[in-house]
Amino acid sequence: MPANPVFSDNYFEAQKRFIDLSHRLGFPTEVIPHPTFESKEGPVQVTVAVQGPTECEHVVFITSGVHGTELTAGSGIQLDLMQRYIDNLPATTKVVWIHAVNPAGSVIFTRTDENNVDNNRNSINFSNALPQNPDYEELHDAICAFDVSGEAWDHANSQIKAYTNKNGAGALTQKVLKGQYTEPMGLFYGGNQTTWCTRNLQNVIARYGAGAKSATIIDLHTGVGPCGFCEVMDLSSKPGDEVEWNLIGGFMCDAIDLLDVSVPPTKLILEFGTVPFEQVLDAHRRDNWLKRNRATAASELKREIQQELKDALFVDTPEWCEALLSQSRDVFENYVLKTEVKV
């Protein structure tokens, strides 16, 4: 069990606890099964729980599991907030809790969906020309190395180091990792069409947000930044050029733009730091290698790669867990409990 009992160890445990708590609190729920992905361990689904009035002036969506590797952290935050603020919502505010936006990735325990599409690069208009990313293409063979040990791994790492030495460490996060649409089995692949996860989130937001005058979405993530620190990424306004995520496009939060509201919606990503960025990137690189070599990879190596990935996205200490909860509460209080509807 994780260091703090509000957090779960895997998707199925998290999903059961979310549903059980929603029922105990009296929140109406909707279960949306994944249309194609199945698991012998249980149903694979998105669950929606609704707190507050059916008709509202302000609607807030709080989402977890856009990246499957980050579901257990986001789910624990949702459980904590649902219980803590059960009686504190403004009378005209509705909160829609969306659990496991990417259920297949959460079950497999990988960043992407079941087709290796990164959902946080997928909310784009695919009828237009796809974005180009020459920096990623330059490093694709290094990022998605032929092997994860020995000379091949060392050579790949030297290529990445040469790139950062030439262009600066910021170029790796701002340009290479902003998303790419040319390598279907590569990292940060945005796809060639809108995924089921994206369409489903758009549909949920459209149905539960209909009639609201204002809207907010808070999307929960881990893996970037100082350990335990919450960066509140406000996508509602254009970030400065120095911000690491300023070039990333296709965020799932953008689904809220489809609502017909009186004022531009507030779009927030809470990004909680875990371990050094290089360690997080290497964990995703090794997981990507495993996808391409699962049939031949040794069982011990599979377990090692999955544990490395888990440790990179969830720091299992009481201090880290409490940091996530306390900072999430601050954001909830400031953006949900104190929000006034402006028309």
N, C-alpha and C positions, 0 to 999 in steps of 0.2 A: 504494500500500500504506500502511496505517496506520503511525504512528511506531514502534510496537512490533510485531514480526512475529507475536506470538501472536494478535493481533486480525485479523479478516477484514474485507473491504470490503463484503460483501453476504451475503445469505442462502445462496446456492448455494455460495459458497466456504466459508462457515462450516460448512454442513451436511456437505460432503465432508470437511473437515478433522476434524470431530468423529467421523464414521464411521471414517475412516482411523486416527485415533489410538486409538479404542476397539478396533479390530481388532488393532492393534499391541500394545496392552497386554493383550490377551486377555480383554476384557470382553464377555460376551454382550450382544447388541444386539437390539432390536425396532424395526422400522420401522412406523409407523402413518400411512398415507396420508390426506390430507385427502379427505373423501368427495365433495366437490363442486367445490372450487377447483382449477384447473389452470393451468399455465404452460408456454409454449413453450420456456422455458429449462431445464426439468428437472422432476423430481418434487417435489411439495409435500407435506411430511410432518413428523411429529414423530418424533424418534429417541430411544430410551431405551437407556442403557448401564448395566450393573449391575457394581459393584465389590464384592467380598466374598462371604460365604457365602450360599447360597440360603436357608437357615434362619438367622435371626438374632434377637438380643434387642433390638437397637436399629437402627432403619432411618432413614436420612437421605435426603431428597429435595432435590436442588439443581436449580432450574429457571431457564431463560433464555427470553427472548422472549415473555413474557406480553404486553408491548407490542412490536409489531413493530419500532418505531424503536430499541428498546434491545437487540435481539438480538445485534448484533455485539459490544457491550461484554460482555454476559453470556456469550456463547459463548467469548470470549477468556479470561475468568476461569475458566470450566469447563475449558478445555484446560490452563491453567496448573496448576490444582489436581489434575487427574487425573494429570498427569505427576509433579508434585512429591511427592505423597503416596502413590505407588503401593504402597509397602511399609510404610506407617505406620498402617494402620487397626487398631483393636482387633479381636481375633479374633471377637468376637460382634457386630460392627457391619457393616451393609451400606449402601453409598451408591448411590442410584439417580439417575443423571444424566439429566435430561429436557431435551432440546435443542429449542428453538423450539416452545414451548407453543402459540403463535399463528403457525403457519407461513404462512397466507395474508397476514396483516398484515406479516410479515417480508419476504415476497416483494414485496408492493406498496410496502413501506416507509411504513407508516402506523401510528399508535398502536393502532388498533382492529382488529377482525377484518374480514372481507370485507363484512360488513353494517353497519359503523360502530358495532358494540357494543364498548364498553370492557370488556375481560375482568376488570379489577380493580374493576368495579362490578356484576358479573353473578352472584356467588355468593350469591344471596338466595333465599328461598322465594317463588316466583312464584304460589303458590296463595293467598298473603295479599295484602292491599291493598298496592299499590306505594307506596314512599316518595314523599313530596311534597318539592319543593324550590322554594319561591316565590322565593328569592333568585336562583336560576338563571333562572327564568322571567322575572323582571324584567330580566335582562341578556342574555337569549338573542339578541335582535336585534343587540346590540352585539358579543357574543362571536363570533357567526356573522354577520359583517358582510356587507352586500350587495356590497361591493367591497373590495379590499385595497390601494387607493391613492386618492389624491384626497380630495375632500370627504367621501365616504361613510366612508372609513377614519378620517379625522380626527374625524368626528362620533361614530363608534363608540367610538374611544379616549377621547373626552371624556366619554361616558356611563360608561365603566368607571372613569375617574378620579373622576367625581362620586360614584359608589358608594363607592369606597374613601375619599374625603374624608369622606363622611358616616358610614360604618360602620367604617372602619379597614382597613388592608391585610390584616389577618388574616382579616377576614370574607370576602374574596375566595377565599382558599385553604380556609378551614374550612367555609364555607357554599355558595358558588356552585359550587365545583369538587368537592364531595363526591360528586357523582353525581346524575343526573336520569333520569327514566323517562317523560318526556312528549314529547320532541323527538327523533324517530328519526335525524335528520340533524344533530343538535346535537353539541356536545362533551360528553365524559364521560357518554354515554348508556349506561345499564346494561341495555337491552334489555327485551323483554316476555316472554322465556322463556329457559331455560337454553341457552347456546350449545354448539355442538359442542366448542369448546376447553375449556369448563368440564367438560362431561360426560366428555370424553376424559381430562382430568387426574384427575378423580375415579376413573375406572376404573383408570387406571395406578396410582394410590396404593392403591386397594383391593386390586389383585392383588399388587403387589410389597411391600405392607406387611402382608399377612395373616400372623398368627402372631407379630408382633413385640410385645414388652412395652412399648416406648417408641418415640417417633417425633419427628423434627424435620424441618421444611421450611425451606429457605433460598432465597428468591426474589430474583433479581438485577435491579436497576433503575437507571436514571440520570435526571437532569433536575431534581432538587430539592436545594437546599442550596449551601453554598460550594463553589467549584470544587475537585474532587478529594477532598472530605471525605466519608467514609462515615457516614451516620446508620444505626445499627442499630435498626430499628423492630421492637420486640418486641410482636407482636399477642397474645401469650399472656396478657397482663394488660391491664387497662383503662388507657389513657393519661390523663395529666392534661388538664384543660380547656384548657391553654395550648398543647398540642401541635397543630401544623397539621393533622395527619391524624386527629384524634380523632373526627371526625364521619363519616369515610368508611366505607362499609359494602360488603360484597360482595367482599372480597379473595379472590383465587384461593387464597391460603394456607389459607383456611378449608376447602378440600377435605380436608385432613388430619384434620379433626374427625370424619370418617366412620369412621376406624379404631377398632377395639375394642382400645384399649391400656390398660395398668394405671394410667398417670398421664396427666394432660392433656398433649397434645403441645406442643412448642415451635415457635412460628411466627415466623419472622424475615423481614423485608424489608431487604435492603441497598440503600440509596438513595444513589447517588453524585452529588454536585453537579457541575454543568457550567458553565452561564452564568447570569446574573441571571434570576430567575423571569419577569420581564416579557418577556424575550427568548424563553424557552421557550414561554410561553403564546402569544405572537404567532406563533411558528413553527407551533404546533398550530392556531391560528385560520386561518392562511393555508392550511395543508394541508386543513383542513375546507372552506374556500372552494373549493379545487381539486377536491375530491370532488364538490362541487355544480356545478362549472362546467368539468369536464375536457373536455367536447366542444367548447367554444368558446375555452378558454384558449390563448394563444399558446405555442408550444413553448419559447421562451426564458423565459417566465414560469414555466412548469412546472418547468424545470430550476432556476431561481432559488429557487423555493419548496422543492423537494426538497433542494437544497444547504443552504438555511437551516435546514431541519428536521434534517438530518444533523449540522450544526455545533452545533445546540442540544443534542443528546443524546449526542454523542461529541466530546470535546475532543482533537484529534489532535496531542498533544504527548507527548514521552517522559515528562515529569514526571507528567502526568495519568494516562497508562497505567500507570506504575509505582505510582502512588498506589492505583489500583484493585486491582492485584495484591497489593501488600503488605498492605493492609487486609483483603482477602478471605482471605489466608492466616492472618491473626490470628484472624478469625472461625472459619475452618475448624479451626484448632488448638484453640480454646477450646470450640467447640460440637460438634465431631465427634471429634477425637482424645482429648480429655480427658473426654469424657462417660462417666459411670458410670450403668448402668441401675438405676433405683430403682423398686421395686415395693411 
